[in-house]
């Protein structure tokens, strides 16, 4: 191929471009058509259907400038099994060079600008945003029938943003440093929150802007844009169920308690009891009973039954060596939090006792 007369040439890691194409299949845009754009130092793919759109930009060794249509299905098929660097050139055709050979696709010039959402709610570092989403997504309701809980709530605090998720059986929130531009809460539905998580994992670290207007939400950075219709539902007032007046405030080693919980995952409920200097995690698997013990410090008694998977999700979300277990009375919700600070808390609801 004579690259001297190409409009643009981009060299990019094939696996990275493949991951970007997969993101578009996850958003379910009901269209296979997208726009491929090459700029100095980058290559991007963008598509929109109705009020939902996505642009993903990857750093690349590229020269020239061009915008053209690309079929996502064809591109996904070409990239399957591709490893290493691929070269994409536009020159009256879209020419894709891989280790398997050269493939030519039709060239149709086209451009796409995703809708602009002017009002910024806040800006937050992508690493902090990813960390918050990773902690909370396992706690979200997974059925759209629970529409008020289907996703992650984003609201402002005095120091930044608070992300909240719940499925009705457990709840968690994480406070994240951010620059807040206006006081406004917004719901990010679960499939968009998961998509956002995947995007941030793929693209370079950057500052992320969260923007809203009456009809749309847009999350964007230098390397991506995600826009979707603003949900017409609101997250419940979670503060009403946060417990207070704890009669037991205990501390345990997170890894030790997590190990005990992991060993209990063969059942759907375990009883957690304070027995002197240990917490006993007891239950039944098949015809056999089990008891796992974990050293504990602090004041107060504790006795309630919980789903071990829900306990596991909250323990995995935290990073601290020690966690606080705060408890009001027998068979009441259990509040878990890192030993230091108030930036994240988790609540697990009790279930019917043995």
C-alpha positions as CSV (number, residue, x, y, z in Angstrom):
1,X,0.0,0.0,0.0
2,X,1.3,3.4,-0.9
3,X,0.8,5.4,2.3
4,X,2.0,8.7,0.8
5,X,-1.4,9.5,-0.7
6,X,-3.5,8.3,2.2
7,X,-5.8,10.9,3.8
8,X,-5.0,9.4,7.2
9,X,-3.1,6.6,8.8
10,X,-3.4,5.3,12.3
11,X,-1.5,2.5,14.1
12,X,-3.2,1.2,17.3
13,X,-3.2,-1.9,19.5
14,X,-5.7,-4.3,18.0
15,X,-6.8,-5.6,21.4
16,X,-7.6,-2.0,22.6
17,X,-9.6,-1.2,19.5
18,X,-11.4,-4.5,19.8
19,X,-12.4,-3.7,23.4
20,X,-13.7,-0.3,22.3
21,X,-15.9,-2.0,19.6
22,X,-17.2,-4.4,22.3
23,X,-18.4,-1.4,24.3
24,X,-20.6,-0.3,21.5
25,X,-22.3,-3.7,21.4
26,X,-22.9,-3.5,25.1
27,X,-24.8,-0.1,24.8
28,X,-27.3,-1.7,22.4
29,X,-27.7,1.2,20.0
30,X,-29.8,-0.7,17.5
31,X,-27.5,0.4,14.7
32,X,-24.3,-1.1,13.4
33,X,-23.2,2.2,11.8
34,X,-20.5,4.3,13.4
35,X,-18.1,7.1,12.5
36,X,-14.4,6.4,12.5
37,X,-12.3,9.5,13.1
38,X,-8.5,9.8,12.8
39,X,-6.6,12.8,14.3
40,X,-3.0,13.5,15.0
41,X,-2.2,11.2,17.9
42,X,-5.6,9.5,18.2
43,X,-8.3,7.4,16.7
44,X,-12.0,7.4,17.8
45,X,-15.3,5.7,17.1
46,X,-18.6,7.3,17.7
47,X,-22.2,6.3,17.2
48,X,-25.7,7.5,18.3
49,X,-29.2,6.1,18.2
50,X,-32.1,8.1,19.6
51,X,-30.9,10.0,22.6
52,X,-28.1,7.6,23.4
53,X,-24.6,8.1,22.1
54,X,-21.0,7.0,22.7
55,X,-17.6,8.2,21.5
56,X,-14.4,6.4,22.5
57,X,-11.0,7.8,21.7
58,X,-7.7,5.8,21.9
59,X,-4.2,7.2,21.7
60,X,-2.5,6.1,18.5
61,X,0.5,6.6,16.3
62,X,-1.5,8.5,13.6
63,X,-1.1,11.3,11.0
64,X,-3.6,13.1,8.9
65,X,-7.3,13.8,9.5
66,X,-10.3,12.0,8.3
67,X,-13.9,11.0,9.2
68,X,-15.8,8.2,7.6
69,X,-18.5,5.6,8.2
70,X,-17.6,2.2,9.6
71,X,-19.7,-0.9,10.2
72,X,-19.2,-2.0,13.7
73,X,-20.2,-5.6,12.9
74,X,-17.6,-5.8,10.1
75,X,-14.9,-4.2,12.3
76,X,-15.6,-6.5,15.2
77,X,-15.3,-9.5,12.9
78,X,-12.0,-8.2,11.5
79,X,-10.6,-7.6,14.9
80,X,-11.5,-11.0,16.4
81,X,-8.3,-12.9,17.1
82,X,-6.1,-9.9,16.2
83,X,-3.1,-9.3,18.4
84,X,-0.4,-6.6,18.2
85,X,-0.5,-3.4,16.2
86,X,-2.9,-2.9,13.3
87,X,-2.9,-0.1,10.8
88,X,-5.9,1.7,9.5
89,X,-5.6,4.0,6.5
90,X,-8.2,6.0,4.5
91,X,-7.6,6.5,0.8
92,X,-10.8,6.1,-1.2
93,X,-11.4,3.0,1.0
94,X,-10.9,2.0,4.6
95,X,-7.8,-0.2,4.5
96,X,-7.1,-2.3,7.6
97,X,-3.8,-4.1,7.8
98,X,-3.4,-6.8,10.4
99,X,-1.0,-9.7,10.8
100,X,-3.4,-11.8,8.8
101,X,-3.3,-9.5,5.8
102,X,-5.0,-6.4,4.3
103,X,-8.8,-5.9,4.3
104,X,-10.6,-3.1,2.4
105,X,-14.0,-1.7,3.4
106,X,-16.1,0.9,1.6
107,X,-15.2,4.6,2.3
108,X,-18.1,7.0,2.9
109,X,-17.1,10.4,4.4
110,X,-19.2,11.4,7.3
111,X,-19.0,13.2,10.6
112,X,-20.8,12.9,13.9
113,X,-21.1,15.3,16.9
114,X,-22.8,14.0,20.0
115,X,-25.4,16.2,21.6
116,X,-24.0,19.0,23.8
117,X,-25.2,19.1,27.5
118,X,-24.1,22.5,28.7
119,X,-24.7,22.4,32.5
120,X,-21.9,20.8,34.4
121,X,-22.8,19.2,37.8
122,X,-19.2,18.2,38.8
123,X,-15.8,17.1,37.6
124,X,-14.0,14.1,39.1
125,X,-10.9,12.2,38.4
126,X,-11.5,9.0,36.3
127,X,-9.5,6.9,38.8
128,X,-11.7,8.0,41.7
129,X,-14.9,7.5,39.6
130,X,-13.8,4.0,38.7
131,X,-13.0,3.1,42.3
132,X,-16.5,4.3,43.4
133,X,-18.3,2.4,40.7
134,X,-16.3,-0.8,41.3
135,X,-17.3,-0.7,45.0
136,X,-21.0,0.0,44.5
137,X,-22.1,-1.7,41.3
138,X,-22.4,-5.1,43.0
139,X,-24.9,-3.5,45.4
140,X,-27.3,-2.1,42.8
141,X,-30.6,-3.7,41.9
142,X,-30.2,-5.7,38.7
143,X,-33.8,-5.7,37.5
144,X,-35.4,-2.8,35.8
145,X,-38.6,-3.7,37.7
146,X,-36.9,-2.1,40.7
147,X,-36.4,1.1,38.6
148,X,-35.8,3.4,41.5
149,X,-32.9,1.3,42.6
150,X,-31.6,0.3,39.2
151,X,-28.3,2.1,39.0
152,X,-26.1,4.5,41.0
153,X,-27.2,7.8,42.5
154,X,-24.8,10.7,42.2
155,X,-25.3,13.6,44.6
156,X,-23.1,16.4,45.9
157,X,-21.7,16.8,49.4
158,X,-19.7,19.5,51.1
159,X,-16.5,17.9,49.9
160,X,-17.4,16.5,46.5
161,X,-19.7,13.7,45.3
162,X,-21.4,10.9,46.9
163,X,-22.2,7.7,45.0
164,X,-25.0,5.5,46.4
165,X,-26.4,2.1,45.4
166,X,-28.9,-0.4,46.9
167,X,-30.9,-3.4,45.9
168,X,-33.2,-3.2,48.9
169,X,-31.2,-5.9,50.8
170,X,-28.0,-3.9,51.2
171,X,-26.9,-0.3,50.6
172,X,-23.6,1.4,50.2
173,X,-22.3,4.9,49.7
174,X,-18.9,6.3,48.8
175,X,-17.8,9.9,49.1
176,X,-15.3,11.0,46.4
177,X,-13.4,14.3,46.1
178,X,-14.7,16.3,43.2
179,X,-15.1,19.9,42.0
180,X,-18.9,20.5,42.3
181,X,-20.4,23.2,40.0
182,X,-24.0,23.0,41.1
183,X,-26.2,21.2,43.6
184,X,-28.0,18.5,41.7
185,X,-28.6,14.7,42.0
186,X,-28.7,12.4,39.0
187,X,-29.3,8.7,38.6
188,X,-27.1,6.7,36.3
189,X,-29.0,3.5,35.2
190,X,-27.1,0.2,35.9
191,X,-26.3,-0.6,32.2
192,X,-24.8,2.9,31.7
193,X,-22.9,2.7,35.0
194,X,-21.4,-0.7,33.9
195,X,-20.6,0.7,30.5
196,X,-18.9,3.7,32.1
197,X,-16.9,1.4,34.2
198,X,-15.7,-0.4,31.1
199,X,-14.8,2.8,29.3
200,X,-12.8,4.2,32.2
201,X,-10.8,0.9,32.4
202,X,-10.0,1.2,28.7
203,X,-9.0,4.8,28.2
204,X,-6.1,6.8,29.7
205,X,-6.7,8.5,33.1
206,X,-8.3,11.9,32.8
207,X,-10.7,14.4,34.4
208,X,-14.4,13.4,33.9
209,X,-17.2,15.9,33.6
210,X,-20.8,15.0,34.7
211,X,-23.3,17.2,32.9
212,X,-27.1,17.3,32.9
213,X,-30.1,19.1,31.5
214,X,-33.8,18.4,31.7
215,X,-33.7,15.6,29.2
216,X,-30.2,14.2,29.1
217,X,-27.1,13.1,31.1
218,X,-23.7,13.3,29.6
219,X,-20.4,12.0,31.1
220,X,-17.3,13.0,29.2
221,X,-13.6,13.4,29.3
222,X,-10.8,14.0,26.8
223,X,-11.1,10.3,25.8
224,X,-14.8,9.5,25.8
225,X,-18.4,10.9,25.7
226,X,-21.4,9.0,26.9
227,X,-24.8,10.6,26.6
228,X,-28.2,9.1,27.5
229,X,-31.7,10.2,28.3
230,X,-32.2,11.4,31.9
231,X,-34.1,8.9,33.9
232,X,-37.6,9.9,34.9
233,X,-37.4,8.3,38.3
234,X,-35.6,9.2,41.6
235,X,-33.6,7.2,44.0
236,X,-35.4,6.7,47.4
237,X,-34.4,8.8,50.4
238,X,-31.8,6.3,51.7
239,X,-30.9,8.5,54.7
240,X,-34.1,7.4,56.4
241,X,-32.8,3.9,56.9
242,X,-29.3,4.7,58.0
243,X,-29.2,3.4,61.6
244,X,-27.9,5.4,64.6
245,X,-27.7,4.9,68.4
246,X,-25.5,1.8,68.0
247,X,-25.4,-0.5,71.1
248,X,-22.5,-2.5,69.6
249,X,-19.5,-1.0,68.0
250,X,-17.0,-3.7,67.1
251,X,-13.8,-4.0,65.1
252,X,-12.6,-7.0,63.2
253,X,-9.8,-7.8,60.7
254,X,-11.4,-7.5,57.3
255,X,-9.5,-10.4,55.7
256,X,-10.2,-12.8,58.5
257,X,-14.0,-12.0,58.4
258,X,-14.0,-12.2,54.6
259,X,-12.3,-15.6,54.8
260,X,-15.0,-16.8,57.3
261,X,-17.8,-15.5,55.0
262,X,-16.2,-17.0,51.9
263,X,-16.2,-20.4,53.6
264,X,-19.9,-20.0,54.3
265,X,-21.1,-19.3,50.7
266,X,-22.6,-22.7,50.3
267,X,-25.6,-21.5,52.3
268,X,-28.0,-18.6,51.8
269,X,-28.0,-17.4,55.5
270,X,-25.5,-17.3,58.3
271,X,-26.0,-16.3,61.9
272,X,-23.4,-13.7,63.2
273,X,-23.0,-13.7,67.0
274,X,-20.7,-12.0,69.4
275,X,-19.3,-14.6,71.7
276,X,-16.8,-12.9,74.1
277,X,-13.6,-12.2,72.2
278,X,-14.8,-13.7,68.9
279,X,-17.5,-13.4,66.4
280,X,-19.1,-16.7,65.4
281,X,-20.4,-17.2,61.9
282,X,-22.6,-20.3,61.9
283,X,-24.8,-22.0,59.4
284,X,-25.8,-25.2,57.7
285,X,-24.7,-26.7,54.4
286,X,-26.5,-29.8,53.4
287,X,-26.8,-32.0,56.5
288,X,-23.8,-30.5,58.2
289,X,-23.5,-27.5,60.5
290,X,-20.4,-25.2,60.6
291,X,-19.0,-22.5,62.8
292,X,-16.2,-20.1,61.8
293,X,-14.7,-17.8,64.4
294,X,-13.0,-14.4,64.0
295,X,-11.3,-12.3,66.7
296,X,-13.2,-9.2,67.7
297,X,-12.6,-6.1,69.8
298,X,-15.0,-3.4,71.0
299,X,-18.1,-3.1,73.1
300,X,-21.6,-4.5,72.8
301,X,-23.4,-7.7,71.8
302,X,-24.4,-8.8,68.3
303,X,-26.8,-11.5,67.1
304,X,-28.5,-11.5,63.7
305,X,-28.8,-13.5,60.5
306,X,-27.6,-12.3,57.1
307,X,-27.0,-13.5,53.5
308,X,-23.3,-14.3,53.3
309,X,-23.0,-13.1,49.7
310,X,-24.2,-9.7,50.8
311,X,-21.6,-9.6,53.6
312,X,-18.9,-10.6,51.1
313,X,-19.8,-7.8,48.6
314,X,-19.5,-5.2,51.3
315,X,-16.2,-6.6,52.7
316,X,-14.7,-6.8,49.2
317,X,-15.6,-3.2,48.6
318,X,-13.5,-1.9,51.5
319,X,-9.7,-1.6,51.4
320,X,-8.9,-1.1,55.1
321,X,-7.2,-3.7,57.4
322,X,-9.9,-3.3,60.1
323,X,-13.6,-2.7,59.6
324,X,-16.2,-1.5,62.0
325,X,-19.3,-3.5,62.7
326,X,-22.1,-1.3,64.1
327,X,-25.2,-2.8,65.4
328,X,-28.4,-1.5,67.2
329,X,-30.2,-4.6,68.5
330,X,-30.8,-8.3,67.7
331,X,-31.9,-8.9,64.1
332,X,-31.3,-5.4,63.1
333,X,-29.4,-4.1,60.0
334,X,-25.6,-4.3,60.2
335,X,-23.5,-1.2,59.3
336,X,-20.0,-1.9,58.0
337,X,-17.3,0.8,57.4
338,X,-13.5,1.1,57.3
339,X,-11.9,1.7,60.6
340,X,-10.8,5.2,59.7
341,X,-12.9,8.0,58.2
342,X,-16.5,8.4,57.2
343,X,-16.1,8.3,53.4
344,X,-17.8,5.0,52.8
345,X,-20.4,3.0,54.6
346,X,-22.4,-0.2,53.9
347,X,-25.6,-1.5,55.3
348,X,-26.8,-5.2,55.2
349,X,-30.4,-6.0,56.1
350,X,-31.1,-9.0,58.3
351,X,-33.1,-12.0,57.1
352,X,-35.4,-14.4,58.8
353,X,-33.6,-16.3,61.5
354,X,-33.1,-20.0,61.7
